[in-house]
Amino acid sequence: MEKLFQFSASRIQAANLTFKRYMLERINWNNRLIGITGALGVGKTTMLLQYIKEHLADVPAEVIYVNMDDLYFSNNTIVDFADEFVKRGGKHLFVDEVHKYKKWSQEIKNCYDYFPELQIVFTGSSALDIHKGEADLSRRAIVYSMQGLSFREFVELKYGHIFPAIQLEDILSKASSYISTILEKIKPIKLFEEYLQFGYYPFFTEGEAEFPIRLKQTVNHVLDNDLPSVENIDFNAVHYLRKLIAILAEIVPYKPNILKLSHQIGISRETLLRYLYLLEKADLLMLLKIDGTGINKMNKPEKVYLNNPNLIYTLTDSSINTGTSRETFFFNQLRVGHSVNWAEAGDFLIDGKTIFEIGGKNKTRKQIAGIENSFIAADNIEYAYQNKIPLWLFGFLY
């Protein structure tokens, strides 16, 4: 255990507090069992270490950070470790990448039940499901889903310009007042183009030229490791998932012909729907549905998108469709805190009440003419006019 304490202390000490993700202030850190899920590379580990360094540095003996890929846990259980930790005065246990430990749900539950004085915070793959496994943690854990960088966060991380997040209602009612403040500091259109290509994952700071390589490695890791560890799928399933994502990357946004696509890949209709659902859970796809009933009940989505524009630029071999990139960005950013569904008129229905049409600077209201509470999110414009709002401004929602 001494080595784990040393490793923990060194990681906490090295944490950089300059830039902090949006989720850090949204979590109620007073809860006794907290789960944080999210795609590989969105900054979950950094956020944990930042919180510890800022709030628990004065009680170093009471806190420890451990990663489940440490060899220590190949021969020792989480419960036994927690028991020894508590006996030494431990009160805050931070467990990173919990999905890499086979019986994580049962042991986290046991730790919660056996050690009432212990706070446990764990992170896991976005595909993690606390309702599944050997123990249902849904009644014990408060779970937060962490997304990649918003456009606002990208601007702060790369260029150091700090802006507050803006509520959707304020964007719709008084966009111009926020835009004037933003334009005093940045030229958003140029930065927005950068964000679409490489700004969703914080690891772009490790080298923009190498970003596509790192992102492909991330996708492969999710397919080869994260999904199999969470869903207990075999090599053949991973092969079909990789084939599916490769096909979809070239044709999104795809209004699926499920039977045709299943034949093309060589799997059944039911298996295809399940795979679409798995890739959505893993934050590789977004599925646009008519309502919130979910594809897990075997109802096909109306449209299929890659999860974010960075994936389009990295995984698509053909030329990038600007319209696809725009719609993907809007869907991706709005899904944080809002429901996004298919609309009969327009591109998206937000929170069941607001229609949005996505397009370029010359986009007209033709598709949404006569529809109340409808807006155009337009690319390549700086200012709002009536119900036409710059697309980039929706990247300031979180």
N, C-alpha and C positions, 0 to 999 in steps of 0.2 A: 504493500500500500504506500510505502514511503516514496517509491518511484512515481506512482500516480499523482501524489501530492506535488512532487517536484515538477512533473510535466504540467499539471494544472496551473501551478503558480507561474511558470514560464509563459504559458499561453495567455493567461490573464494579463500579465505585465506587458506583453507585446501588443495587446489590443490597441488599435488606433481609434481615438474618440473624435477625430475631425469630422467624419461624415457618418450619419446615423440613418438607418432605414425607417420608413414611416411606421412600421409595425412596433417599434420599440416603445412608443408612447401610447399605443392602442391596447397593449396587453395590461391586464390587471395582475400585476406581479404579486399581489397579496394572496392569490389563490394557492392552495396547498398542492394541487396537481395540475400542471399546465403542459399542454402539448402544442408544438409548433410544427406544422407541416409545410412543405414547399418544395419546388423543383430543385434539383442539384444546381448549386452555383448562384442562388439568389441572395445569399448572405445570412443564413440562419446561424451558423457557427459564430461569425463575427458579432452578430447582435447579442448572442448569449454572453460572450466574453466582455463586450462593452457594458452590458448591464451589471455583470459581476464587478467589474473594475470601478464603475461609478457608484454602486450602491452597497457593495459588500466587502470592499477592500479593507475596511477597518476591523473585520472579523475573519481573517484568513483561515483560522483553524476550523471555522464552522462551515466552510464552503469548499466544494471541489467540483471540477469539471472533468468528465471522463468521456472518451469516445469508444463506442462499441466495437470498433475494429482493432482495438488494442488487444494484443495477445493475452493479456491478463485474463480476459473474459472468455478465453477458449477453455480455461480450466477452473474458472471461478464463476459463481452465479451472481446476478445482480443483488439478490436477496442477502447472500452472505456478505457481499461487499458493503451493502447498506447497513447491515447489522454491525459490522466492525466500525464503520464510519460513525454511526450514531454513538457507539460506546466510547469513541474518542472525542465526543462533543459535537459531531457534525449535525448541522441543521438545514443545509441547502445543498441538494444533490442535483447537478446538471448533467443530463445524459444525452450525448450527441449521437445522431444516426442510429437510433434505437432499432430500426428495421433490420440492422445487420445482426441482431441477436435473435435467435430462433424463437424462444419462448418469452419474448419481451412483454407481451400484454399480461400474461399471468404473473410474471415476476414484478412488474410495475404495480399491479393490483395488490400483490402481497406486501410489497414495501409500503404502499399507502395504508393498508389495513394494520400492519404490524408495528409501524413506527409513526404514531400520530404527531410526534414533534418534528417530523422531517418534511420539508418542502421538496417536491420533485418537479423538475422541469425537463421535458424531453423533446428532442427534435426527431423528425423522420421524413421519409420520402413523401412527396405529394400524393403518392398512391396509397399511403397508409390509411387503413380503415379501423378506427378504434372500436367499431361495432363487431368486427370480425376477430378471429383468433380464439385462443383458449379462454380469454376473459373479456367481457364487455366493459370497457372503461367509460362508456358514454355518460353514466350517471355520476362519475367521479371526476373525470378530467374536463377542464375547459380547454378546448382546442381552437387554435387560430391557424388560418391558412395564409401563408405569406407569398405574395406575388413578386415578380421581378421589378426592376426599376420603372417608375413612372417617368414620363418625359421631364417633369419638374425635378425629380431626384437625379436624373442623368445630368441636367444642367448644373445642379449643385455639385455633384461629384466630379465632373470634368472641368467645369469652368469657375466654380466657387461662388456662383450667384445664388443666393438663398431667397426663395419665395415661399410664402405660405400656401398650403393646399387650399383649394377653392371648392365649395359645395356646388353640386350640380345645379341646384335651384338658383344660386347666385350667378353661375355662368349663363343660365338662360334668361335671367331678368336684368342683369347689369354687367354684361361682358365687357363693355367698353371701358368701364372704370378700372377693371383689372388689367386690361390690355395696355392702357396708357402707362401704367406703372411698370409693366414687364418690358415694354419697348424702350423705356429709358435706359435699360441695362443690357439688353441682348437683341440680336436679330434672330428671331425664333425660327424662321423658315430654313435657314442654313443648318442650324443646330438640329432641327427636326429631321432633316434628311440624314444626318449622322446617326441620330437615335434609331431610326428605322432600320439601319444597317447593322449597328453593333451596340446599341445603348441599353438593351433590356437586362443584360446580365452584368453584374458588377465586375466580373473578371476581365472586362474589356480594358481595365486599367493595367493589366499585365502585358499589354501589347496589342494594339489594334490590328496590326498586320497578321498576327497569329490568331486573332479572334475566331475566324471560321474553323480553324483546326481544333481549337479548344471546344467550340460549340459542338462540332461533330463528335468529339470524344465524349462530351457530356451526354449527348443523345444516345450514343452507343452504351455508355455506362448505365443509363436508365433502362435500356432494353435488355442488356445482358445481365445486370445485377439487381437493380432496384425492383423492377417488376417481378422477376422470378422469386425474389426473397419475400415479397409481400403477397403475391398471388399464387405461388406454388405452380408456376407454369414451366413446361419443359423446353428443350432446345428447339423442337419443331414449332412450338408456339412463337418463340422469339424470332425464328426465321420468317414466319408469316407476318408477324408484327412489323418487322423491318421491311418486308416487301410492301406491306400496306402503306407505311409512312412514306416510302419512296414513290409509290404511285400517286398518293394524295398530294405530295409536294409539288407535282407538276400540273395538277388540275384544280386545286382549290381556288376560290370557294366552290365546293363541289355539291351540287344538289343530287344526292345519291340515288343511283339505281342499284339498290342493294343486291338484287339477284345477279345483275351483270358484273358488279364489282366482286362478288363472292366467287363467281365462276373464273374471273380473271386471276384471282389470287389462288384459287384452288381449295376453298373452304366452304362450309355451309353458310346459309344465310344467318342462322342463329349464332354461329361462331364469329362471323364478321361483325354483327352487332355488338357482341361481347368484346371483341377486340377494339372497336371504336370507343366503347365505354372505358376500357383499360387505358387507352392512349389519352383519353380526356382526363382521367384521374391522374395520370402521370405528367400532366401539363405539357403534353406534346401536341394535342389537338384541342379545339374548342368546337362544341356541337351546338348549333343553333336549333332550338326546338320551338314548337308552337306554344307550349306552356311549360310549367315546372315539374311535370310528372316524371321526367327523367328517362333516359334511354335504357336504363337497367330493367325497365319493364318491357323491353323489346319493341318499343315504338321507335321507328327510324327518325333521325334528325332531318330537318328541312335543308340544312346546309352544313358542310364540314369545312372548318378552317384550321390552318396550323395555329399553334398557340400564340405566337407573336411574330412581328415582322422580321426579327432577326433570323428566325428559322426559315422564312421564305428566302431571304438573301443567301443563306448558307446551304440549304438543301435543294434549292431549285437549280437545275442545270440550264434551263432555257431562260430567255429574257424575263425580267421581272414585270409583272402586270401591276401598274401603278394603282389601279382601282382595287385590286386584291390587297395590296399593302395598306391602303387607306382603311378599308373595311376591317381588316385584321387588327390594326391599331385601335380603332374605335371600340370594337368588341372587347378587346383585351383590357383596355383601360376602364371601360364602364362596368365590367363584371366585378370589379372591386367595390363592393358596397351597393350594387344595384343588380336587379334582374334584367337580363337581356334575352329577348325572345324574337322569333320570326314575326314579321308584320306583313299583312296582305298588301298594304300600300306602303312604300318606303322600304328602307333596308332593315331597320331595327325598331322594336317596341321596347321602351325602357320603363321598368317599374309598372308595366301594365297600363300606362297612361300617356306616354310621350313618344311620338314618331320621329325618327331621324332618317334623313336621306344623306348619303355620303357621296362626295364628288369633288371635282376640281373647282377652280375659281369661277368658271362660267356656268356652274350647275344652276339650273332653274328649279322652280317649284312645280314643274309639270307633273311629276309622279305623285306629289302630295298636295296638289291643288285642292282647296276646299276642305282640307282636314284640319280641325282645330288642334291646338297644342302640338304642332309639327314644326320641325326645324331642319335646316341644312347645315351639315358640318362640312365646310369647304376647305380644301387644301390650297396652298400657295396664296393665301390672303393674310394680311396682318390685322385688319380691322373688321369688326362686326358691323353688319347693317341689317336692321330689322331682325328677321328670324334666320339670318345667315351668319354663322359663327365660325371663326377659324378652327380648323380641325385640331391644330396643335394645342389649343387651349384646353381641350379635354384630357390632355396629358398632365394637367395640374390638379386632378381630382384627389390624388393621394400622394 
